[in-house]
Amino acid sequence: MPCQSHRERGESVNRSVNSLSRDCVVEGVETEDQLNMLTEMGCNLIQGYIYSRPLKAIDVQPFLDQQVRTDVVAVG
């Protein structure tokens, strides 16, 4: 489980981004706990090893075509 200071930092950044009416890609998400915490905060643009290692451009579309989660956007 992510530590409390990480959660507080994430919530603070999320509030700042929302107050500016901007989207923000959260990078470096590696675990289900991190993903769950971020989606609970309302983050829906998430990138990281939780979805995939870095992909070659030619492999991106087939990867996206195979996605089963529809509540978040995978940014590979």
C-alpha positions as a Markdown table, in Angstrom:
| # | Residue | x | y | z |
|---|---|---|---|---|
| 1 | Met | 0.0 | 0.0 | 0.0 |
| 2 | Pro | 1.4 | 3.4 | -0.8 |
| 3 | Cys | 2.5 | 5.4 | 2.3 |
| 4 | Gln | 0.4 | 8.2 | 3.6 |
| 5 | Ser | 2.8 | 10.9 | 2.5 |
| 6 | His | 2.6 | 9.6 | -1.1 |
| 7 | Arg | -1.2 | 9.7 | -0.9 |
| 8 | Glu | -1.2 | 13.2 | 0.5 |
| 9 | Arg | 1.2 | 14.4 | -2.2 |
| 10 | Gly | -0.9 | 12.8 | -4.9 |
| 11 | Glu | -4.1 | 14.3 | -3.6 |
| 12 | Ser | -2.4 | 17.8 | -3.5 |
| 13 | Val | -1.2 | 17.5 | -7.1 |
| 14 | Asn | -4.6 | 16.2 | -8.2 |
| 15 | Arg | -6.4 | 19.2 | -6.5 |
| 16 | Ser | -4.0 | 21.6 | -8.2 |
| 17 | Val | -4.5 | 20.1 | -11.6 |
| 18 | Asn | -8.3 | 20.0 | -11.2 |
| 19 | Ser | -8.3 | 23.7 | -10.1 |
| 20 | Leu | -6.6 | 24.6 | -13.3 |
| 21 | Ser | -9.1 | 22.5 | -15.4 |
| 22 | Arg | -6.2 | 20.6 | -16.9 |
| 23 | Asp | -5.6 | 16.9 | -17.5 |
| 24 | Cys | -2.5 | 15.3 | -16.1 |
| 25 | Val | -0.9 | 12.0 | -17.0 |
| 26 | Val | 0.3 | 10.2 | -13.8 |
| 27 | Glu | 3.6 | 8.4 | -14.8 |
| 28 | Gly | 5.5 | 5.6 | -13.1 |
| 29 | Val | 2.5 | 3.5 | -11.8 |
| 30 | Glu | 3.8 | 0.0 | -11.1 |
| 31 | Thr | 1.4 | -1.7 | -8.6 |
| 32 | Glu | -2.3 | -2.4 | -8.2 |
| 33 | Asp | -2.2 | -0.5 | -4.9 |
| 34 | Gln | -0.9 | 2.6 | -6.7 |
| 35 | Leu | -3.4 | 2.3 | -9.5 |
| 36 | Asn | -6.3 | 1.8 | -7.0 |
| 37 | Met | -5.3 | 4.9 | -5.0 |
| 38 | Leu | -5.0 | 7.0 | -8.1 |
| 39 | Thr | -8.3 | 6.0 | -9.6 |
| 40 | Glu | -10.0 | 6.6 | -6.2 |
| 41 | Met | -8.6 | 10.1 | -6.4 |
| 42 | Gly | -10.2 | 10.5 | -9.9 |
| 43 | Cys | -7.0 | 10.2 | -11.9 |
| 44 | Asn | -7.8 | 8.6 | -15.3 |
| 45 | Leu | -4.7 | 9.2 | -17.4 |
| 46 | Ile | -2.2 | 6.7 | -16.1 |
| 47 | Gln | 1.1 | 5.4 | -17.5 |
| 48 | Gly | 3.5 | 2.8 | -16.2 |
| 49 | Tyr | 4.7 | -0.7 | -16.0 |
| 50 | Ile | 1.3 | -1.6 | -14.4 |
| 51 | Tyr | 0.1 | -1.7 | -18.1 |
| 52 | Ser | 3.2 | -2.3 | -20.1 |
| 53 | Arg | 6.9 | -1.9 | -20.5 |
| 54 | Pro | 7.8 | 0.7 | -23.1 |
| 55 | Leu | 6.5 | -0.2 | -26.6 |
| 56 | Lys | 7.8 | 0.4 | -30.1 |
| 57 | Ala | 5.5 | 2.7 | -32.1 |
| 58 | Ile | 4.4 | -0.2 | -34.3 |
| 59 | Asp | 3.2 | -2.2 | -31.2 |
| 60 | Val | 1.1 | 0.6 | -29.6 |
| 61 | Gln | -2.2 | 0.0 | -31.6 |
| 62 | Pro | -2.3 | -3.7 | -31.1 |
| 63 | Phe | -1.6 | -3.1 | -27.3 |
| 64 | Leu | -4.5 | -0.6 | -27.1 |
| 65 | Asp | -6.8 | -3.0 | -29.0 |
| 66 | Gln | -6.2 | -5.6 | -26.3 |
| 67 | Gln | -7.1 | -3.4 | -23.3 |
| 68 | Val | -9.9 | -4.7 | -21.2 |
| 69 | Arg | -10.1 | -1.9 | -18.6 |
| 70 | Thr | -12.4 | 0.9 | -19.8 |
| 71 | Asp | -12.4 | 3.1 | -16.7 |
| 72 | Val | -8.8 | 4.4 | -17.2 |
| 73 | Val | -6.8 | 5.2 | -20.3 |
| 74 | Ala | -3.6 | 3.2 | -20.7 |
| 75 | Val | -0.8 | 5.4 | -22.0 |
| 76 | Gly | 2.0 | 3.0 | -23.0 |
